[in-house]
Amino acid sequence: MSTYKPDYQRIADDLREQIASQKLKPGDKLPSKRELREAYGTSAQPVDAALFLLRAEGLIEGRQGKGTFVLGAREQHE
């Protein structure tokens, strides 16, 4: 039996794993939304939902006009 995951969850899980494994380190800029859509072969809504989820978990933050960045452990608790 295969377990279906919605696209947003698949994207969030993958980015979360990259952060946990330090492939994406604190301060690193995430790919743009367009690049994420192309990489995961999906539309804008799942990418937006995945980024919203990771922001809510305190793993990333958006910076107006600059992009989305991985937070460090200290930044996650502030």
Gaussian input, Z-matrix of N, CA and C with variables (Angstrom, degrees):
# hf/3-21g

backbone

0 1
 N
 C     1     B1
 C     2     B2     1     A1
 N     3     B3     2     A2     1     D1
 C     4     B4     3     A3     2     D2
 C     5     B5     4     A4     3     D3
 N     6     B6     5     A5     4     D4
 C     7     B7     6     A6     5     D5
 C     8     B8     7     A7     6     D6
 N     9     B9     8     A8     7     D7
 C    10    B10     9     A9     8     D8
 C    11    B11    10    A10     9     D9
 N    12    B12    11    A11    10    D10
 C    13    B13    12    A12    11    D11
 C    14    B14    13    A13    12    D12
 N    15    B15    14    A14    13    D13
 C    16    B16    15    A15    14    D14
 C    17    B17    16    A16    15    D15
 N    18    B18    17    A17    16    D16
 C    19    B19    18    A18    17    D17
 C    20    B20    19    A19    18    D18
 N    21    B21    20    A20    19    D19
 C    22    B22    21    A21    20    D20
 C    23    B23    22    A22    21    D21
 N    24    B24    23    A23    22    D22
 C    25    B25    24    A24    23    D23
 C    26    B26    25    A25    24    D24
 N    27    B27    26    A26    25    D25
 C    28    B28    27    A27    26    D26
 C    29    B29    28    A28    27    D27
 N    30    B30    29    A29    28    D28
 C    31    B31    30    A30    29    D29
 C    32    B32    31    A31    30    D30
 N    33    B33    32    A32    31    D31
 C    34    B34    33    A33    32    D32
 C    35    B35    34    A34    33    D33
 N    36    B36    35    A35    34    D34
 C    37    B37    36    A36    35    D35
 C    38    B38    37    A37    36    D36
 N    39    B39    38    A38    37    D37
 C    40    B40    39    A39    38    D38
 C    41    B41    40    A40    39    D39
 N    42    B42    41    A41    40    D40
 C    43    B43    42    A42    41    D41
 C    44    B44    43    A43    42    D42
 N    45    B45    44    A44    43    D43
 C    46    B46    45    A45    44    D44
 C    47    B47    46    A46    45    D45
 N    48    B48    47    A47    46    D46
 C    49    B49    48    A48    47    D47
 C    50    B50    49    A49    48    D48
 N    51    B51    50    A50    49    D49
 C    52    B52    51    A51    50    D50
 C    53    B53    52    A52    51    D51
 N    54    B54    53    A53    52    D52
 C    55    B55    54    A54    53    D53
 C    56    B56    55    A55    54    D54
 N    57    B57    56    A56    55    D55
 C    58    B58    57    A57    56    D56
 C    59    B59    58    A58    57    D57
 N    60    B60    59    A59    58    D58
 C    61    B61    60    A60    59    D59
 C    62    B62    61    A61    60    D60
 N    63    B63    62    A62    61    D61
 C    64    B64    63    A63    62    D62
 C    65    B65    64    A64    63    D63
 N    66    B66    65    A65    64    D64
 C    67    B67    66    A66    65    D65
 C    68    B68    67    A67    66    D66
 N    69    B69    68    A68    67    D67
 C    70    B70    69    A69    68    D68
 C    71    B71    70    A70    69    D69
 N    72    B72    71    A71    70    D70
 C    73    B73    72    A72    71    D71
 C    74    B74    73    A73    72    D72
 N    75    B75    74    A74    73    D73
 C    76    B76    75    A75    74    D74
 C    77    B77    76    A76    75    D75
 N    78    B78    77    A77    76    D76
 C    79    B79    78    A78    77    D77
 C    80    B80    79    A79    78    D78
 N    81    B81    80    A80    79    D79
 C    82    B82    81    A81    80    D80
 C    83    B83    82    A82    81    D81
 N    84    B84    83    A83    82    D82
 C    85    B85    84    A84    83    D83
 C    86    B86    85    A85    84    D84
 N    87    B87    86    A86    85    D85
 C    88    B88    87    A87    86    D86
 C    89    B89    88    A88    87    D87
 N    90    B90    89    A89    88    D88
 C    91    B91    90    A90    89    D89
 C    92    B92    91    A91    90    D90
 N    93    B93    92    A92    91    D91
 C    94    B94    93    A93    92    D92
 C    95    B95    94    A94    93    D93
 N    96    B96    95    A95    94    D94
 C    97    B97    96    A96    95    D95
 C    98    B98    97    A97    96    D96
 N    99    B99    98    A98    97    D97
 C   100   B100    99    A99    98    D98
 C   101   B101   100   A100    99    D99
 N   102   B102   101   A101   100   D100
 C   103   B103   102   A102   101   D101
 C   104   B104   103   A103   102   D102
 N   105   B105   104   A104   103   D103
 C   106   B106   105   A105   104   D104
 C   107   B107   106   A106   105   D105
 N   108   B108   107   A107   106   D106
 C   109   B109   108   A108   107   D107
 C   110   B110   109   A109   108   D108
 N   111   B111   110   A110   109   D109
 C   112   B112   111   A111   110   D110
 C   113   B113   112   A112   111   D111
 N   114   B114   113   A113   112   D112
 C   115   B115   114   A114   113   D113
 C   116   B116   115   A115   114   D114
 N   117   B117   116   A116   115   D115
 C   118   B118   117   A117   116   D116
 C   119   B119   118   A118   117   D117
 N   120   B120   119   A119   118   D118
 C   121   B121   120   A120   119   D119
 C   122   B122   121   A121   120   D120
 N   123   B123   122   A122   121   D121
 C   124   B124   123   A123   122   D122
 C   125   B125   124   A124   123   D123
 N   126   B126   125   A125   124   D124
 C   127   B127   126   A126   125   D125
 C   128   B128   127   A127   126   D126
 N   129   B129   128   A128   127   D127
 C   130   B130   129   A129   128   D128
 C   131   B131   130   A130   129   D129
 N   132   B132   131   A131   130   D130
 C   133   B133   132   A132   131   D131
 C   134   B134   133   A133   132   D132
 N   135   B135   134   A134   133   D133
 C   136   B136   135   A135   134   D134
 C   137   B137   136   A136   135   D135
 N   138   B138   137   A137   136   D136
 C   139   B139   138   A138   137   D137
 C   140   B140   139   A139   138   D138
 N   141   B141   140   A140   139   D139
 C   142   B142   141   A141   140   D140
 C   143   B143   142   A142   141   D141
 N   144   B144   143   A143   142   D142
 C   145   B145   144   A144   143   D143
 C   146   B146   145   A145   144   D144
 N   147   B147   146   A146   145   D145
 C   148   B148   147   A147   146   D146
 C   149   B149   148   A148   147   D147
 N   150   B150   149   A149   148   D148
 C   151   B151   150   A150   149   D149
 C   152   B152   151   A151   150   D150
 N   153   B153   152   A152   151   D151
 C   154   B154   153   A153   152   D152
 C   155   B155   154   A154   153   D153
 N   156   B156   155   A155   154   D154
 C   157   B157   156   A156   155   D155
 C   158   B158   157   A157   156   D156
 N   159   B159   158   A158   157   D157
 C   160   B160   159   A159   158   D158
 C   161   B161   160   A160   159   D159
 N   162   B162   161   A161   160   D160
 C   163   B163   162   A162   161   D161
 C   164   B164   163   A163   162   D162
 N   165   B165   164   A164   163   D163
 C   166   B166   165   A165   164   D164
 C   167   B167   166   A166   165   D165
 N   168   B168   167   A167   166   D166
 C   169   B169   168   A168   167   D167
 C   170   B170   169   A169   168   D168
 N   171   B171   170   A170   169   D169
 C   172   B172   171   A171   170   D170
 C   173   B173   172   A172   171   D171
 N   174   B174   173   A173   172   D172
 C   175   B175   174   A174   173   D173
 C   176   B176   175   A175   174   D174
 N   177   B177   176   A176   175   D175
 C   178   B178   177   A177   176   D176
 C   179   B179   178   A178   177   D177
 N   180   B180   179   A179   178   D178
 C   181   B181   180   A180   179   D179
 C   182   B182   181   A181   180   D180
 N   183   B183   182   A182   181   D181
 C   184   B184   183   A183   182   D182
 C   185   B185   184   A184   183   D183
 N   186   B186   185   A185   184   D184
 C   187   B187   186   A186   185   D185
 C   188   B188   187   A187   186   D186
 N   189   B189   188   A188   187   D187
 C   190   B190   189   A189   188   D188
 C   191   B191   190   A190   189   D189
 N   192   B192   191   A191   190   D190
 C   193   B193   192   A192   191   D191
 C   194   B194   193   A193   192   D192
 N   195   B195   194   A194   193   D193
 C   196   B196   195   A195   194   D194
 C   197   B197   196   A196   195   D195
 N   198   B198   197   A197   196   D196
 C   199   B199   198   A198   197   D197
 C   200   B200   199   A199   198   D198
 N   201   B201   200   A200   199   D199
 C   202   B202   201   A201   200   D200
 C   203   B203   202   A202   201   D201
 N   204   B204   203   A203   202   D202
 C   205   B205   204   A204   203   D203
 C   206   B206   205   A205   204   D204
 N   207   B207   206   A206   205   D205
 C   208   B208   207   A207   206   D206
 C   209   B209   208   A208   207   D207
 N   210   B210   209   A209   208   D208
 C   211   B211   210   A210   209   D209
 C   212   B212   211   A211   210   D210
 N   213   B213   212   A212   211   D211
 C   214   B214   213   A213   212   D212
 C   215   B215   214   A214   213   D213
 N   216   B216   215   A215   214   D214
 C   217   B217   216   A216   215   D215
 C   218   B218   217   A217   216   D216
 N   219   B219   218   A218   217   D217
 C   220   B220   219   A219   218   D218
 C   221   B221   220   A220   219   D219
 N   222   B222   221   A221   220   D220
 C   223   B223   222   A222   221   D221
 C   224   B224   223   A223   222   D222
 N   225   B225   224   A224   223   D223
 C   226   B226   225   A225   224   D224
 C   227   B227   226   A226   225   D225
 N   228   B228   227   A227   226   D226
 C   229   B229   228   A228   227   D227
 C   230   B230   229   A229   228   D228
 N   231   B231   230   A230   229   D229
 C   232   B232   231   A231   230   D230
 C   233   B233   232   A232   231   D231

   B1=1.4460
   B2=1.5213
   B3=1.3189
   B4=1.4567
   B5=1.5264
   B6=1.3234
   B7=1.4487
   B8=1.5126
   B9=1.3214
   B10=1.4523
   B11=1.5186
   B12=1.3244
   B13=1.4587
   B14=1.5149
   B15=1.3227
   B16=1.4621
   B17=1.5243
   B18=1.3255
   B19=1.4680
   B20=1.5209
   B21=1.3460
   B22=1.4638
   B23=1.5287
   B24=1.3337
   B25=1.4618
   B26=1.5295
   B27=1.3133
   B28=1.4674
   B29=1.5314
   B30=1.3248
   B31=1.4632
   B32=1.5226
   B33=1.3249
   B34=1.4728
   B35=1.5209
   B36=1.3239
   B37=1.4771
   B38=1.5244
   B39=1.3252
   B40=1.4588
   B41=1.5329
   B42=1.3255
   B43=1.4684
   B44=1.5325
   B45=1.3298
   B46=1.4733
   B47=1.5257
   B48=1.3260
   B49=1.4671
   B50=1.5266
   B51=1.3245
   B52=1.4615
   B53=1.5346
   B54=1.3186
   B55=1.4651
   B56=1.5319
   B57=1.3221
   B58=1.4695
   B59=1.5258
   B60=1.3318
   B61=1.4653
   B62=1.5286
   B63=1.3201
   B64=1.4615
   B65=1.5280
   B66=1.3253
   B67=1.4622
   B68=1.5297
   B69=1.3356
   B70=1.4614
   B71=1.5206
   B72=1.3034
   B73=1.4688
   B74=1.5281
   B75=1.3402
   B76=1.4632
   B77=1.5270
   B78=1.3191
   B79=1.4592
   B80=1.5163
   B81=1.3407
   B82=1.4620
   B83=1.5246
   B84=1.3205
   B85=1.4536
   B86=1.5239
   B87=1.3174
   B88=1.4596
   B89=1.5219
   B90=1.3161
   B91=1.4651
   B92=1.5359
   B93=1.3200
   B94=1.4625
   B95=1.5291
   B96=1.3225
   B97=1.4639
   B98=1.5195
   B99=1.3219
   B100=1.4669
   B101=1.5183
   B102=1.3284
   B103=1.4646
   B104=1.5247
   B105=1.3302
   B106=1.4711
   B107=1.5268
   B108=1.3297
   B109=1.4744
   B110=1.5213
   B111=1.3259
   B112=1.4644
   B113=1.5246
   B114=1.3284
   B115=1.4674
   B116=1.5301
   B117=1.3351
   B118=1.4656
   B119=1.5287
   B120=1.3303
   B121=1.4578
   B122=1.5083
   B123=1.3183
   B124=1.4520
   B125=1.5199
   B126=1.3059
   B127=1.4654
   B128=1.5290
   B129=1.3212
   B130=1.4657
   B131=1.5265
   B132=1.3233
   B133=1.4595
   B134=1.5343
   B135=1.3315
   B136=1.4645
   B137=1.5290
   B138=1.3245
   B139=1.4641
   B140=1.5245
   B141=1.3324
   B142=1.4632
   B143=1.5239
   B144=1.3262
   B145=1.4658
   B146=1.5273
   B147=1.3245
   B148=1.4672
   B149=1.5261
   B150=1.3233
   B151=1.4617
   B152=1.5267
   B153=1.3286
   B154=1.4612
   B155=1.5303
   B156=1.3201
   B157=1.4639
   B158=1.5293
   B159=1.3213
   B160=1.4708
   B161=1.5278
   B162=1.3464
   B163=1.4715
   B164=1.5203
   B165=1.3310
   B166=1.4674
   B167=1.5227
   B168=1.3257
   B169=1.4660
   B170=1.5243
   B171=1.3336
   B172=1.4587
   B173=1.5150
   B174=1.3239
   B175=1.4635
   B176=1.5239
   B177=1.3281
   B178=1.4652
   B179=1.5243
   B180=1.3322
   B181=1.4604
   B182=1.5146
   B183=1.3103
   B184=1.4525
   B185=1.5124
   B186=1.3180
   B187=1.4582
   B188=1.5179
   B189=1.3257
   B190=1.4605
   B191=1.5265
   B192=1.3176
   B193=1.4516
   B194=1.5140
   B195=1.3274
   B196=1.4670
   B197=1.5167
   B198=1.3237
   B199=1.4564
   B200=1.5136
   B201=1.3173
   B202=1.4572
   B203=1.5206
   B204=1.3327
   B205=1.4522
   B206=1.5207
   B207=1.3364
   B208=1.4605
   B209=1.5205
   B210=1.3188
   B211=1.4582
   B212=1.5171
   B213=1.3159
   B214=1.4606
   B215=1.5120
   B216=1.3082
   B217=1.4660
   B218=1.5257
   B219=1.3169
   B220=1.4611
   B221=1.5280
   B222=1.3182
   B223=1.4600
   B224=1.5268
   B225=1.3287
   B226=1.4501
   B227=1.5287
   B228=1.3247
   B229=1.4666
   B230=1.5197
   B231=1.3157
   B232=1.4638
   B233=1.5065
   A1=109.53
   A2=118.17
   A3=120.90
   A4=109.34
   A5=114.37
   A6=120.08
   A7=108.83
   A8=116.72
   A9=121.54
   A10=109.17
   A11=115.35
   A12=121.16
   A13=107.76
   A14=116.56
   A15=118.30
   A16=110.03
   A17=116.60
   A18=120.72
   A19=112.33
   A20=117.52
   A21=118.77
   A22=111.18
   A23=116.97
   A24=120.71
   A25=110.81
   A26=115.70
   A27=120.78
   A28=110.02
   A29=116.65
   A30=121.21
   A31=110.12
   A32=117.08
   A33=121.07
   A34=110.88
   A35=117.54
   A36=121.23
   A37=110.68
   A38=116.40
   A39=120.20
   A40=110.72
   A41=117.10
   A42=119.90
   A43=110.83
   A44=117.26
   A45=121.57
   A46=110.14
   A47=116.84
   A48=121.54
   A49=110.57
   A50=117.18
   A51=120.26
   A52=110.93
   A53=116.70
   A54=120.71
   A55=109.69
   A56=117.45
   A57=121.52
   A58=111.77
   A59=116.93
   A60=120.64
   A61=112.46
   A62=116.02
   A63=122.80
   A64=113.82
   A65=117.04
   A66=118.87
   A67=108.01
   A68=115.69
   A69=122.92
   A70=106.16
   A71=116.50
   A72=121.92
   A73=110.91
   A74=117.47
   A75=120.20
   A76=110.68
   A77=114.73
   A78=120.95
   A79=114.01
   A80=117.14
   A81=120.15
   A82=110.48
   A83=114.77
   A84=121.05
   A85=108.89
   A86=116.06
   A87=120.71
   A88=109.38
   A89=117.25
   A90=119.71
   A91=109.37
   A92=116.58
   A93=120.71
   A94=109.51
   A95=115.37
   A96=119.58
   A97=110.55
   A98=116.91
   A99=120.37
   A100=110.40
   A101=116.51
   A102=120.48
   A103=111.15
   A104=116.87
   A105=119.94
   A106=110.53
   A107=117.65
   A108=120.45
   A109=110.47
   A110=116.30
   A111=120.21
   A112=111.83
   A113=116.82
   A114=120.71
   A115=112.06
   A116=116.40
   A117=120.04
   A118=112.55
   A119=117.12
   A120=120.77
   A121=113.20
   A122=116.43
   A123=120.59
   A124=110.81
   A125=115.73
   A126=121.25
   A127=110.21
   A128=115.73
   A129=121.06
   A130=112.96
   A131=118.07
   A132=120.52
   A133=113.56
   A134=120.06
   A135=118.82
   A136=112.82
   A137=117.26
   A138=120.26
   A139=109.32
   A140=116.62
   A141=120.36
   A142=111.38
   A143=117.04
   A144=121.00
   A145=110.88
   A146=117.48
   A147=120.98
   A148=110.71
   A149=117.07
   A150=120.67
   A151=110.73
   A152=117.20
   A153=121.00
   A154=110.44
   A155=116.01
   A156=121.28
   A157=111.24
   A158=117.30
   A159=120.94
   A160=111.56
   A161=116.78
   A162=119.82
   A163=110.01
   A164=116.61
   A165=121.72
   A166=111.25
   A167=116.86
   A168=121.75
   A169=112.03
   A170=117.23
   A171=121.24
   A172=114.22
   A173=117.44
   A174=120.68
   A175=113.05
   A176=116.43
   A177=120.60
   A178=108.91
   A179=115.24
   A180=120.29
   A181=108.88
   A182=114.96
   A183=120.97
   A184=109.21
   A185=115.90
   A186=121.45
   A187=107.32
   A188=115.28
   A189=121.84
   A190=111.42
   A191=115.61
   A192=121.70
   A193=115.26
   A194=118.20
   A195=121.16
   A196=113.29
   A197=117.87
   A198=120.47
   A199=112.31
   A200=115.31
   A201=122.92
   A202=108.31
   A203=116.26
   A204=122.27
   A205=111.75
   A206=115.30
   A207=122.29
   A208=107.67
   A209=115.92
   A210=120.70
   A211=110.62
   A212=116.26
   A213=121.65
   A214=110.21
   A215=117.04
   A216=121.80
   A217=110.92
   A218=117.00
   A219=120.14
   A220=110.83
   A221=117.58
   A222=121.98
   A223=111.59
   A224=117.14
   A225=121.73
   A226=111.52
   A227=117.17
   A228=120.06
   A229=112.65
   A230=117.74
   A231=119.84
   A232=111.30
   D1=124.05
   D2=178.81
   D3=-89.81
   D4=148.39
   D5=179.76
   D6=-100.16
   D7=117.61
   D8=179.09
   D9=-80.70
   D10=134.71
   D11=173.18
   D12=-123.56
   D13=134.77
   D14=175.06
   D15=-60.75
   D16=155.69
   D17=-178.22
   D18=-55.50
   D19=-43.31
   D20=-177.79
   D21=-61.68
   D22=-36.87
   D23=-179.61
   D24=-70.59
   D25=-38.83
   D26=178.30
   D27=-63.17
   D28=-43.43
   D29=179.19
   D30=-65.76
   D31=-47.87
   D32=179.76
   D33=-60.58
   D34=-43.47
   D35=179.55
   D36=-61.33
   D37=-42.75
   D38=-178.55
   D39=-66.21
   D40=-46.59
   D41=179.42
   D42=-65.29
   D43=-39.17
   D44=177.76
   D45=-60.48
   D46=-42.10
   D47=178.86
   D48=-65.52
   D49=-40.53
   D50=178.24
   D51=-63.71
   D52=-35.46
   D53=177.60
   D54=-70.98
   D55=-45.50
   D56=-179.16
   D57=-62.83
   D58=-35.79
   D59=-177.88
   D60=-87.10
   D61=1.65
   D62=-179.91
   D63=68.83
   D64=14.40
   D65=171.48
   D66=-65.56
   D67=-37.21
   D68=169.52
   D69=-109.29
   D70=115.00
   D71=-174.79
   D72=-99.78
   D73=161.33
   D74=176.13
   D75=-52.42
   D76=132.75
   D77=-178.81
   D78=93.06
   D79=-16.88
   D80=178.43
   D81=-67.72
   D82=143.74
   D83=176.45
   D84=-88.56
   D85=132.48
   D86=175.54
   D87=-74.40
   D88=157.01
   D89=173.84
   D90=-58.16
   D91=156.83
   D92=178.29
   D93=-64.59
   D94=164.17
   D95=177.80
   D96=-59.31
   D97=-39.28
   D98=178.49
   D99=-61.88
   D100=-44.70
   D101=179.35
   D102=-64.11
   D103=-38.73
   D104=177.92
   D105=-66.35
   D106=-41.55
   D107=177.34
   D108=-58.35
   D109=-45.27
   D110=-179.92
   D111=-67.25
   D112=-42.07
   D113=-177.81
   D114=-64.48
   D115=-37.71
   D116=-176.96
   D117=-99.71
   D118=-0.11
   D119=177.15
   D120=59.89
   D121=45.88
   D122=-176.67
   D123=-136.05
   D124=178.14
   D125=178.97
   D126=-89.56
   D127=-177.01
   D128=-176.81
   D129=-68.38
   D130=-36.05
   D131=-174.22
   D132=-59.80
   D133=-47.81
   D134=178.78
   D135=-64.02
   D136=-35.86
   D137=178.30
   D138=-64.86
   D139=-46.71
   D140=178.49
   D141=-60.07
   D142=-42.68
   D143=-179.44
   D144=-65.36
   D145=-40.11
   D146=179.05
   D147=-64.58
   D148=-43.84
   D149=179.41
   D150=-66.50
   D151=-38.10
   D152=176.40
   D153=-60.04
   D154=-44.65
   D155=179.91
   D156=-62.08
   D157=-45.80
   D158=-179.98
   D159=-66.99
   D160=-33.42
   D161=174.88
   D162=-65.60
   D163=-43.41
   D164=179.95
   D165=-62.74
   D166=-30.80
   D167=178.14
   D168=-81.40
   D169=-5.79
   D170=178.99
   D171=77.78
   D172=21.08
   D173=-178.30
   D174=-91.47
   D175=-26.95
   D176=-177.31
   D177=-137.37
   D178=164.64
   D179=172.06
   D180=-144.05
   D181=145.81
   D182=174.43
   D183=-91.87
   D184=139.43
   D185=176.52
   D186=-119.76
   D187=118.76
   D188=-175.17
   D189=-49.85
   D190=122.63
   D191=176.74
   D192=76.97
   D193=-0.62
   D194=-176.97
   D195=-118.82
   D196=-31.22
   D197=-179.21
   D198=127.35
   D199=-162.13
   D200=-178.73
   D201=-117.88
   D202=133.53
   D203=-172.19
   D204=-127.48
   D205=151.07
   D206=175.82
   D207=-77.16
   D208=134.62
   D209=177.19
   D210=-90.05
   D211=149.79
   D212=172.77
   D213=-83.34
   D214=167.92
   D215=-178.31
   D216=-56.47
   D217=-41.46
   D218=-179.08
   D219=-66.28
   D220=-42.24
   D221=-179.27
   D222=-67.15
   D223=-30.00
   D224=-176.79
   D225=-66.91
   D226=-24.83
   D227=-175.76
   D228=-101.51
   D229=-3.39
   D230=-178.83
   D231=-83.70

